[in-house]
């Protein structure tokens, strides 16, 4: 009888330790993911300043995009992502995500 109680206590401790381990690993994974994401954001901001400097966009280019039914493929100058979207009167300098992250104009790359 006493041996059965000891085995049950050992099993409970193993399950408890397993839960604690899973929680710790989940927390570590979340920390790693958030660190990588923040490094990516900081990297894009630095690249934006290296390429386009700190000048402000002289006009609101965002409203000047006119799309057609054609698909234009181009590369973002900040992240290097290959983008395929509706053709415009001219190809943007940076993608929508980099524009949002760096607060830059998609058309000219300068600060908004």
Phi, psi and omega in degrees: 000313180296323178295322179295319178295319179296318179296320178295319178295321178295317179297318178298318180295321179297316179296319179296315179297323179295317178297316179298318179298316179296318178297315179297316179296322178296317179296316179297318179298317178297320178296316180297315180297316180293326178294316179297318180296318181290325176296319179298317179296312180299320179298317179295320179296316179298315180298319178302316179291324178296318184279313190251353179073204184243021178286149177273148176293125184290339180213166180275093180290338186303326182275358183266000181282124176242118183268158175233185180278347179288158175250125178254134176252132180209170180246136175291134181286347180263305184264344179081003181295136176277124187245138173235116181212175179307136182298146178237174179298333173208155183283134178293162177276320184227157182283168182298321181293314178295324177299317180292314182295316186266356183057048180242156177289132179295326186288309186250344179085355180280162180298143179286000000 
